[in-house]
């Protein structure tokens, strides 16, 4: 019921429009003529426009920055390039380039830049009233964009170099000031002598340690050798020169070696070696005489007394050597204690 009502109303309106069109058809015809006349006039009076298109590949500049600064530059990069291409300053430079390269070429032109989707390529579309001028203007705009970027890069590099030069000058001045302060400090505190004093202290400390090592070695020897070993070792294991008496000549009974002459001839070690050598000779003579003489023979008994005297002398020398070694050990221990204290003191310095 509702659909039939709307259909009837639509049919009535359509009928009325047809009747009106039949009565006022000339109005529609007149409006169409006026529109065609205006369009014809517009086409006739509008100058001919020529288009020229070029493509320009613009890659992102190398940037050593990282993080947010680099991301922001990358986001704004392509929009900035379009602004450069449509900049009036670039257009004016392009017009001057055309005037210099082609003085007789005249015309007016503009360009529109569009980025190719998902690419670093731009379409440069130029529109002008002269075909040659329009093409030259598009080429000039692309060349001037490249030159404009190059000039900006050089200007930025120049300002950076100037800033670096100023920073270097400031650092050089600061370095000179610090060096002057250091030299003043060195002179005020007499530091040139510190190195010499340090070398002297190191040398003296090394000498102390060497002396300690030598004394420790001597103390070890005194503590581990017997009296005979000590006398032989400290003497260098070398026998003194033979006496004026021939070792092969038998010693007459009743003759002994003078202790005073032994003391005059050397220390305990020399006495020990000489006495042991003489004892060996006497024992050899006693052994030889025992083969031909009776044990109670006066000469043999005198020789035995001499051997006993020499053995007693060796015993006395050994006792004196032990006493001397004990005294020396006490002296060494005291000297080592003093050296330890001195070494600790110099190491702290």
C-alpha positions in Angstrom: 0.0 0.0 0.0 2.8 2.4 0.9 4.9 1.5 -2.2 2.0 2.2 -4.5 1.5 5.6 -3.0 5.1 6.7 -3.6 5.1 5.3 -7.1 2.0 7.3 -7.9 3.6 10.5 -6.6 6.8 9.9 -8.6 4.8 9.4 -11.8 2.9 12.6 -11.2 6.1 14.6 -10.7 7.7 13.1 -13.8 4.6 14.0 -15.8 4.7 17.6 -14.6 8.4 17.9 -15.6 7.7 16.6 -19.1 4.9 19.2 -19.5 7.2 22.0 -18.2 10.0 20.9 -20.5 7.6 21.0 -23.5 6.4 24.5 -22.5 9.8 26.0 -21.6 12.2 24.0 -23.9 13.7 27.2 -25.2 15.0 28.0 -21.7 17.1 24.8 -21.6 18.3 25.4 -25.2 19.3 29.0 -24.3 21.2 27.8 -21.2 23.1 25.2 -23.2 24.0 27.7 -25.8 25.3 30.1 -23.2 27.5 27.4 -21.7 28.9 26.3 -25.0 29.6 30.0 -25.9 31.4 30.5 -22.7 33.5 27.4 -23.1 34.4 28.3 -26.7 35.4 31.8 -25.5 37.5 30.3 -22.7 39.2 27.9 -25.1 39.8 30.6 -27.6 41.2 33.2 -25.2 43.2 30.8 -23.0 46.8 30.5 -24.2 48.2 27.1 -25.1 50.0 25.3 -22.2 52.8 22.9 -22.7 54.0 20.2 -20.3 57.4 18.7 -19.8 58.2 15.9 -17.3 61.5 14.8 -15.9 62.5 12.2 -13.3 65.0 12.9 -10.5 66.5 10.3 -8.2 67.3 11.7 -4.8 68.9 9.4 -2.3 69.2 10.1 1.5 72.3 11.7 2.6 74.9 9.6 4.6 74.5 10.5 8.3 76.8 9.4 11.1 74.2 10.1 13.7 72.2 7.3 15.3 68.9 6.9 17.1 66.1 9.5 17.1 68.1 12.2 15.2 68.6 9.9 12.2 65.0 8.7 12.2 63.6 12.3 12.3 65.9 13.3 9.4 64.7 10.3 7.3 61.0 11.0 7.9 61.3 14.6 6.8 63.7 14.1 4.0 61.3 13.6 1.0 59.0 16.4 2.0 62.0 18.7 2.3 63.1 17.7 -1.2 59.7 18.6 -2.7 59.9 21.9 -0.9 63.3 22.5 -2.5 62.0 21.6 -6.0 58.9 23.9 -5.7 60.8 26.7 -4.0 60.6 30.2 -5.6 64.3 30.6 -4.9 65.1 27.5 -7.0 62.8 28.7 -9.8 64.5 32.1 -9.9 67.9 30.5 -10.1 66.6 28.2 -12.9 65.3 31.3 -14.8 68.7 33.0 -14.5 70.4 29.8 -15.7 68.2 29.8 -18.8 68.9 33.5 -19.5 72.6 32.8 -19.3 72.6 29.6 -21.4 69.8 30.6 -23.9 69.4 34.4 -24.0 66.9 34.3 -26.8 64.6 31.8 -25.1 61.6 33.5 -23.5 58.6 32.2 -21.6 56.9 31.4 -18.3 56.7 28.1 -16.6 56.1 26.4 -13.3 56.9 23.0 -11.9 55.1 20.5 -9.7 57.0 17.7 -7.9 55.5 14.4 -7.0 57.2 11.5 -5.3 56.8 8.1 -6.9 55.2 5.8 -4.3 57.7 3.5 -2.4 60.6 4.9 -4.3 63.3 7.7 -4.0 62.3 9.0 -7.5 60.5 12.3 -8.1 58.4 13.3 -11.1 59.1 16.9 -12.0 56.2 18.1 -14.2 56.6 21.5 -15.8 53.9 23.6 -17.3 54.5 26.7 -19.5 53.5 28.7 -22.6 56.5 27.7 -24.7 57.5 24.1 -25.3 61.3 24.7 -25.5 61.2 27.0 -22.6 59.2 24.6 -20.5 61.6 21.8 -21.2 64.6 24.0 -20.5 62.9 25.2 -17.3 62.4 21.6 -16.0 66.0 20.7 -16.7 67.2 23.9 -15.1 65.1 23.3 -12.0 66.6 19.8 -11.6 70.1 21.1 -12.0 69.5 24.0 -9.6 68.1 21.6 -7.0 71.3 19.6 -7.2 73.4 22.8 -7.0 71.3 24.1 -4.1 71.9 21.0 -2.1 75.6 21.1 -2.9 75.8 24.7 -1.8 73.9 23.9 1.4 76.3 21.0 2.1 79.4 23.2 1.5 78.0 25.9 3.7 77.2 23.4 6.5 80.7 21.9 6.1 82.3 25.4 6.2 80.5 26.3 9.3 81.4 23.0 10.9 85.1 23.5 9.9 84.9 27.0 11.4 83.4 25.6 14.6 86.1 22.9 14.7 88.8 25.5 14.2 87.5 27.6 17.0 87.3 24.5 19.3 90.8 23.5 18.4 92.0 27.1 19.2 90.2 26.9 22.5 91.7 23.5 23.3 95.1 24.7 22.3 94.8 27.7 24.6 93.6 25.5 27.4 96.4 23.0 26.8 99.0 25.8 26.9 97.5 27.0 30.2 97.6 23.5 31.7 101.2 23.0 30.6 102.2 26.4 32.1 100.5 25.3 35.4 102.3 21.9 35.3 105.7 23.6 34.7 105.1 26.0 37.5 104.1 23.1 39.8 107.3 21.1 38.8 109.5 24.1 39.4 107.8 25.0 42.7 108.1 21.5 44.1 111.6 20.8 42.8 110.3 17.8 40.9 113.3 17.4 38.6 115.3 16.1 41.6 112.6 13.6 42.4 113.6 11.3 39.6 117.2 11.4 40.6 116.3 10.8 44.2 114.0 7.9 43.2 116.8 6.3 41.1 119.2 6.7 44.0 116.7 5.2 46.4 116.1 2.3 44.1 119.9 1.7 43.7 120.4 1.8 47.5 117.5 -0.5 48.1 118.9 -3.0 45.5 122.2 -2.9 47.3 120.6 -3.5 50.6 118.8 -6.6 49.2 122.0 -7.9 47.7 123.8 -7.4 51.0 121.0 -9.2 52.8 121.2 -12.1 50.3 125.0 -12.4 50.8 124.6 -12.4 54.6 121.8 -14.9 54.6 123.9 -17.2 52.5 126.8 -16.9 54.9 124.6 -17.5 57.9 123.2 -20.6 56.2 126.7 -21.9 55.7 127.8 -21.3 59.3 124.7 -23.0 60.5 125.0 -26.2 58.5 128.8 -27.0 58.3 131.0 -28.7 60.9 134.1 -27.0 62.2 136.4 -29.0 59.8 134.1 -28.4 56.8 133.8 -24.7 57.7 137.6 -24.3 58.0 138.2 -26.1 54.7 135.3 -24.3 52.9 136.2 -20.8 54.0 139.8 -21.4 53.1 138.9 -22.0 49.5 140.1 -25.7 49.8 143.6 -24.6 49.0 146.7 -25.6 50.9 149.2 -23.0 51.8 152.7 -23.1 50.2 154.9 -25.8 51.6 157.2 -24.8 54.4 160.9 -24.3 53.9 161.4 -27.8 55.4 161.3 -30.6 52.9 158.1 -32.7 53.5 160.1 -35.8 52.8 162.8 -35.0 55.4 162.0 -36.7 58.7 161.5 -34.3 61.6 163.9 -34.7 64.4 162.3 -35.8 67.7 161.5 -33.0 70.1 160.9 -30.3 67.3 157.4 -28.7 67.0 155.9 -26.0 64.9 156.0 -22.6 66.6 152.5 -21.3 67.2 153.6 -17.7 67.1 155.0 -18.2 63.7 151.7 -19.8 62.6 149.7 -16.9 64.0 152.1 -14.5 62.3 151.7 -16.4 59.1 147.9 -16.4 58.9 144.5 -16.8 60.7 142.8 -19.8 62.1 142.1 -21.3 58.7 145.8 -21.1 57.7 146.8 -22.5 61.1 144.3 -25.4 60.6 145.7 -26.3 57.1 149.3 -26.0 58.2 148.7 -28.0 61.4 146.8 -30.7 59.5 149.5 -30.9 56.9 152.2 -31.2 59.6 150.1 -33.7 61.5 149.9 -35.8 58.3 153.7 -35.7 57.9 154.3 -36.7 61.6 151.8 -39.5 61.4 153.6 -40.8 58.2 157.0 -40.6 60.0 155.6 -42.4 63.0 154.2 -45.1 60.8 157.6 -45.5 59.1 159.6 -45.5 62.3 157.2 -48.0 63.9 158.4 -50.5 61.4 162.0 -50.4 62.6 161.8 -49.2 66.2 160.1 -50.6 69.3 157.2 -48.7 70.8 159.2 -47.6 73.8 162.0 -46.2 71.7 162.7 -42.6 72.8 162.6 -41.3 69.3 159.3 -43.0 68.5 157.8 -41.8 71.8 158.9 -38.2 71.0 157.3 -38.5 67.6 154.1 -39.7 69.3 154.2 -36.7 71.7 154.5 -34.4 68.7 151.5 -36.1 67.0 149.5 -35.7 70.2 150.5 -32.0 70.5 149.4 -31.4 66.9 146.1 -33.1 67.5 145.6 -31.0 70.6 146.4 -27.9 68.5 143.8 -29.0 65.9 141.2 -29.4 68.6 142.0 -25.9 70.0 141.7 -24.5 66.5 138.4 -26.2 66.0 137.1 -24.8 69.3 138.2 -21.3 68.4 136.6 -21.8 65.0 133.3 -22.8 66.6 133.4 -19.8 68.9 134.3 -17.5 66.0 131.4 -19.0 64.0 129.0 -18.5 66.9 130.0 -14.9 67.3 129.8 -14.4 63.5 126.3 -15.9 63.4 125.1 -13.5 66.2 126.6 -10.6 64.3 125.0 -11.8 61.0 121.6 -12.1 62.7 121.8 -8.6 64.1 122.9 -7.2 60.8 120.1 -9.0 58.9 117.6 -7.6 61.3 118.9 -4.1 60.7 118.8 -4.7 57.0 115.2 -5.9 57.1 114.2 -2.7 58.9 116.1 -0.6 56.4 114.6 -2.4 53.5 111.1 -1.9 54.8 111.8 1.8 55.4 113.1 2.4 51.9 110.3 0.4 50.3 107.8 2.7 52.0 109.6 5.7 50.6 
